[in-house]
């Protein structure tokens, strides 16, 4: 039997959004995240092209 207090099992919350900023809700990417996003985008485009060329 687990003895867990009520406050110990809180749901994980996302960081609060800053209000009044003028960035339009843009997500700030770190350089590593930017490279991963670019690589995933490139792979997605390559996959779509492979499928299109295979169907032709």
C-alpha positions, 0 to 999 in steps of 0.5 A: 500500500502506498502512502502518498500525500495529496500534493505529491501527485500533482499533474505536470503543468506546462510553463505559464505563458507570458502575457504582453509579449510581442513575439506572437506566441512564437516558440524560441528554439535552441540551436540543437532543436533547430537542427533537429527540426530542419533534419526532420523536415528534410526527411519528411520532404524526401519521404514524400518525394520517394513516394511520389516517384515510386508511384509514377 
